[in-house]
Amino acid sequence: MQAITVKDRDAGVSGLTLTEAPHPHAAENDVIVKVHAAGFTPGELDWPSTWTDRAGRDRAPSVPGHELSGVVTGLGYGTTGLSIGQRVFGLTDWTRNGSLAEYTAVEARNLAPLPADVDHVTAAALPISGLTAWQALFDHAHLTTGQNVLIHGAGGGVGSIAVQLAREAGARVIATGRAADRDTALGLGADTFIDLQAEKLEDIDEVDVVLDVIGGEVLERSTALVRPGGTLVTIAEPVTVHPHDGRAIFFVVEPDRARLADLAQRLRDGRLKPIIGAVRTLAETASAFTPAKRTPGKTIIRVTED
């Protein structure tokens, strides 16, 4: 099968290569998925899990990408809940070969059934972005109706979904991003938009929740915006500066089949709309990791035509 592989950690994006790779084997409780569409995180080539397995052993060459939508073609021993021929979407394991391949092995519990009226490209944009936004806002920050939430990176995959979920929950949403993201964020339901390149973050009133996807200086400056008893949640980096009389949480998204099914239903109901950026082929993966022109939303790799 064809797959994108990396074998030289120092090579970065230039080390992404389209190669012929062995067909994956289904371990116990695994399924084999024929991948129709895949998502990736640009920084994942720097993650230790891209290069080592759960025991810390080198596993290069490895296949990156951790979001997928496709069809089950094989079942491992003991696998239940899914069947051959079933449309599915979800997350691959961080420390195993991922989704930028024609076929991949995935733990069945990491996948949810995909309704027939949801296309694979749209579904592949949901797993990391949707689960991250939900877990940040509700599992970690416990956002409730009437609260104020500041969402950084509102034009991106996580931020755009977080804006929609927070708005539906009855929160007042303050979104940030580049000037080009303003119309997108406001169109998704944000009450206010702050251009981080031209406007002062410090002019924002205190909020109950901050969702940070940027890290660095933006993360540090955001701590002062959290009111007493509030929560700052970040997925960018471990927290070193904490809000005064508030909580700060760094987390990594976890698979959740039931929540994936819920997100898919919201999409079908028209309550949720992932922002799809560029759609590229498997052969174009390297240029998708480092696009010449930034586009709002999530870049998706179309692996197999529907």
C-alpha positions in Angstrom: 0.0 0.0 0.0 1.0 3.6 -0.3 1.8 5.6 2.8 3.5 8.8 4.0 6.5 7.8 6.1 9.2 9.6 8.1 12.4 8.1 9.3 14.8 11.0 10.0 13.7 13.1 13.0 16.1 15.9 12.1 14.8 16.2 8.5 11.4 17.6 9.6 8.8 18.1 6.9 11.3 17.5 4.2 11.6 13.9 5.5 7.9 13.1 4.6 8.0 10.6 1.8 5.4 8.8 -0.2 6.5 5.1 -0.1 5.3 1.6 -0.5 4.7 0.2 3.0 3.6 -3.2 4.4 -0.1 -3.7 4.9 -1.0 -3.3 8.6 -1.8 -6.2 10.8 -4.8 -6.2 13.1 -3.9 -6.9 16.7 -6.4 -7.9 19.4 -9.3 -5.5 19.5 -8.1 -3.7 16.4 -9.8 -3.0 13.1 -8.2 -2.4 9.7 -9.6 0.7 8.1 -9.3 1.6 4.4 -8.6 5.3 4.8 -10.7 7.7 2.6 -9.7 11.0 4.3 -7.1 11.8 6.9 -6.2 14.8 9.2 -2.9 15.7 10.7 -1.4 18.2 13.2 1.5 20.3 11.7 3.6 20.0 14.8 3.4 16.2 15.2 6.8 15.5 13.7 8.2 17.0 16.9 6.2 14.7 19.2 8.1 11.9 20.9 5.2 9.5 20.1 5.8 9.9 16.4 9.2 8.3 16.8 8.8 5.8 19.7 6.3 3.2 20.7 4.6 2.8 24.1 7.7 1.1 25.5 9.9 4.0 24.4 11.5 1.9 21.6 12.4 3.5 18.2 9.7 2.8 15.6 10.9 4.7 12.6 10.0 4.7 9.8 6.6 5.7 11.0 3.4 6.9 9.4 2.1 10.2 10.8 -1.5 11.5 11.0 -4.0 10.7 13.7 -7.5 11.5 12.3 -9.3 9.4 9.8 -12.5 8.5 8.1 -12.9 5.4 6.1 -14.3 1.8 5.9 -13.6 -1.2 8.0 -11.9 -4.0 6.0 -10.6 -6.3 8.7 -11.2 -7.3 12.3 -8.6 -8.4 14.9 -9.2 -11.1 17.4 -11.9 -10.2 20.0 -13.0 -7.0 18.3 -16.6 -6.1 19.0 -18.9 -3.2 18.2 -17.8 -2.7 14.6 -18.2 -4.8 11.4 -16.5 -5.3 8.0 -17.8 -2.8 5.5 -18.9 -0.3 8.2 -18.1 3.4 7.7 -16.2 4.8 10.7 -14.2 7.8 11.8 -12.0 8.6 14.8 -8.4 8.7 16.1 -5.4 6.5 15.7 -3.1 5.7 18.6 -0.4 8.3 19.2 2.4 5.7 19.4 1.4 3.6 16.3 1.4 4.2 12.6 -1.3 6.7 11.7 -3.8 7.8 9.1 -1.7 9.1 6.2 -1.8 5.7 4.5 -4.2 3.7 2.3 -4.8 1.3 5.3 -4.2 1.6 9.0 -4.8 -0.5 12.1 -6.8 1.2 14.9 -8.1 0.2 18.2 -11.9 -0.3 17.7 -12.7 1.8 20.8 -11.1 4.8 19.2 -13.6 4.8 16.3 -17.3 5.7 16.0 -19.8 4.7 13.3 -20.1 7.3 10.5 -23.6 8.1 9.3 -24.1 7.5 5.6 -25.0 11.2 4.9 -21.7 12.5 6.3 -18.8 12.6 3.8 -15.4 11.3 4.7 -13.6 14.7 4.2 -15.9 16.4 6.7 -15.7 13.5 9.1 -11.9 13.5 9.1 -11.9 17.1 10.3 -13.9 16.2 13.4 -11.9 13.8 15.7 -9.1 15.9 17.2 -10.7 19.3 16.7 -14.1 18.3 18.0 -13.0 16.2 20.9 -10.3 18.7 21.9 -12.9 21.6 21.9 -15.4 19.6 23.9 -13.0 18.2 26.5 -11.4 21.6 27.0 -14.7 23.6 27.4 -16.8 21.1 29.3 -14.7 18.3 30.8 -11.9 20.5 32.0 -13.3 24.1 32.3 -16.9 23.1 33.1 -18.3 25.9 30.9 -21.9 26.7 31.7 -24.7 29.0 30.4 -24.1 32.7 31.0 -20.3 32.5 31.4 -17.8 34.4 29.3 -15.2 32.4 27.3 -12.1 33.6 25.4 -11.2 31.3 22.5 -7.9 31.8 20.8 -7.3 30.7 17.3 -11.0 30.9 16.4 -10.2 30.5 12.6 -8.5 27.1 13.2 -9.8 23.6 13.5 -10.1 23.5 17.3 -11.0 27.1 17.8 -13.8 27.2 15.1 -15.5 24.2 16.7 -15.1 25.6 20.2 -16.8 28.8 19.2 -19.8 26.9 18.0 -20.0 24.6 21.0 -19.6 27.4 23.5 -22.3 29.5 21.7 -24.7 26.6 21.7 -24.1 26.1 25.5 -25.2 29.7 26.0 -21.9 31.3 26.8 -20.7 34.7 25.6 -17.9 34.1 23.2 -14.8 36.3 22.7 -12.8 35.0 19.8 -9.2 35.9 18.7 -7.1 35.3 15.6 -5.8 37.1 12.6 -7.7 39.8 10.9 -8.7 37.4 8.1 -10.5 35.2 10.7 -12.9 37.9 11.8 -15.8 37.1 9.5 -15.4 33.4 10.0 -15.5 33.7 13.8 -18.4 36.1 13.9 -20.3 34.0 11.4 -19.9 30.9 13.7 -21.5 32.8 16.6 -18.7 34.7 18.4 -20.0 37.9 20.1 -16.7 39.7 19.8 -13.5 39.3 17.8 -10.0 40.5 18.7 -7.3 40.8 16.1 -4.2 39.7 18.0 -1.9 41.5 15.6 -3.6 44.9 15.9 -5.7 45.0 19.1 -4.7 44.7 22.7 -5.6 41.4 24.5 -5.4 43.2 27.8 -8.4 45.4 26.9 -10.7 42.3 27.3 -12.6 42.1 30.5 -12.0 39.2 32.8 -13.6 35.9 31.6 -14.6 32.7 33.2 -12.8 30.5 30.8 -9.8 30.8 28.4 -9.1 28.2 25.7 -5.6 28.6 24.4 -4.2 26.8 21.3 -1.2 29.1 20.7 1.0 29.0 23.8 4.0 31.2 24.4 3.4 34.9 25.0 -0.3 34.6 24.3 -0.8 31.9 26.9 1.2 34.0 29.5 -0.8 37.2 28.8 -4.1 35.3 29.0 -3.6 34.2 32.6 -4.3 37.8 33.8 -7.7 37.7 32.0 -9.1 34.8 34.1 -11.4 36.0 36.9 -11.1 34.5 40.4 -12.4 30.9 40.3 -12.0 30.7 36.5 -10.1 28.3 34.3 -7.4 28.6 31.6 -7.2 25.5 29.5 -4.3 25.0 27.0 -3.4 22.3 24.5 -0.2 24.2 23.3 2.3 23.5 26.1 2.5 22.6 29.8 1.5 25.5 32.0 4.2 27.5 33.9 2.2 30.6 34.7 -1.1 30.3 36.6 -4.0 32.7 36.9 -4.4 34.5 40.2 -7.0 32.5 42.2 -7.8 30.4 39.2 -7.0 27.1 37.6 -4.6 26.3 34.6 -4.9 23.0 32.8 -2.8 21.5 30.0 -4.2 18.4 28.5 -3.9 16.0 25.5 -7.1 15.0 23.8 -8.4 11.4 24.5 -10.5 9.1 22.3 -14.2 9.0 23.1 -16.5 6.9 20.9 -19.7 8.2 22.5 -18.6 11.9 22.1 -17.6 11.3 18.5 -21.1 10.0 17.8 -22.6 13.0 19.5 -20.4 15.4 17.3 -21.5 13.5 14.2 -25.1 14.0 15.1 -24.6 17.7 15.7 -23.1 17.9 12.3 -26.1 16.1 10.8 -28.5 18.4 12.6 -26.7 21.5 11.3 -25.6 22.5 14.8 -21.9 22.1 14.0 -19.9 23.0 10.9 -16.2 22.1 10.7 -14.3 24.6 8.7 -12.5 22.7 6.0 -9.4 24.5 4.6 -7.4 22.9 1.8 -8.1 19.3 0.6 -4.9 17.7 -0.8 -3.9 14.3 -2.1 -1.6 11.9 -0.3 1.2 12.8 -2.6 0.8 16.5 -1.6 1.1 15.8 2.1 4.5 17.5 2.6 3.4 20.7 1.1 0.2 20.5 3.2 2.3 20.5 6.3 4.0 23.7 5.3 1.5 25.5 3.0 2.7 28.5 0.9 -0.5 30.3 1.8 -2.4 30.1 5.1 -6.1 29.1 4.8 -8.7 29.1 7.6 -9.8 25.8 9.0 -8.5 22.2 8.8 -6.4 20.8 6.0 -7.6 17.4 5.0 -5.7 14.7 3.0 -8.0 12.8 0.6 -6.5 9.3 0.5 -9.1 7.4 -1.5 -11.9 8.7 -3.7 -15.3 7.9 -2.3 
